[in-house]
Amino acid sequence: MTEHEILRAPAMTEADIAELLALRGTGRVTHAFLARLAAHFLKAEIDGVLNPARHLAAYLGVERQTVLTYMRMARRNGLIITRH
């Protein structure tokens, strides 16, 4: 696998994905889920992954826009601190 291919997807294990799916569940979106998703999203960005929302959406079985909504929820709930 080339370096370019590695940067195309987040470095997540099957266990990471299973944890996110379990935290997401079928009910209300929890802080625990948002915190873990945000951690994976931000790590993917730091690692140079192009379009981490698309990859995470595929792992979770949701639309890319849904992941972006989750990230907005994480910011709104103070789980992501942005510098201005």
Secondary structure, 3 states (H helix, E strand, C coil): CCHHHHCCCCCCCHHHHHHHHHHHCCCCCCHHHHHHHHHHHHHHHHCCCCCHHHHHHHHHCCCHHHHHHHHHHHHHCCCCCCCC
